[in-house]
Amino acid sequence: MPNLRPDNPHPMAALFDPQPTLTDSAVRLRPLRADNFEALYAVAADPLIWEQHPNPMRYRREVFDIYFAGAMESGGAFLIEDPETSEVLGSTRFYDYDAATRSVLIGYSFLTRARWGGPTNRAVKTLLLDYAFANGIEKVYFHVGAGNRRSQRAMEKLGAEKVEERDVAYHGERETRNYVYRIGRAGWQSARIATRPAR
């Protein structure tokens, strides 16, 4: 299992490109840029997005500043957009790539509430997981706050397995209790087959 500190730096790009542009009919993920701050904060300023998150104060600009700085430093952060209108929908990232175990984490994810309950979250995770497993990754991990039942249910629907509980310090933030979820290459392939539309 890799070192799961969210701010643990890894030279990801040496063996695994953590910032491709990924697109399907529902979403587009493109590398986050410094000039995306205002558009992304306009989404993040909704307090209800963070209600179940370990840090419910991220809607405040001074707190979101820390989140965004960590995103830029990570080298693996994405802006989530509508592929037709380029409307900003949220953000996510790859981080903590471990070449020895061929694993990576996906996290720091949030979406505008207008896209909750629909296909957008699964579309984002599907693009990231498909890309990771097509590019040498064997295991993907996720941190989910212990009180974040919404995200825990999303992990279960995705086919991820809860493997650990631990205290996690997100970038620039205090430690909070998190659940660690894992999904491997074979598990993801099975989940993809199970959700494939019948012909």
Summary of the structure (lengths in Angstrom):
residues: 199
radius of gyration: 15.7
end to end distance: 38.4
largest distance: 50.4
contacts: 616
relative contact order: 0.19
helix: 35%
strand: 29%
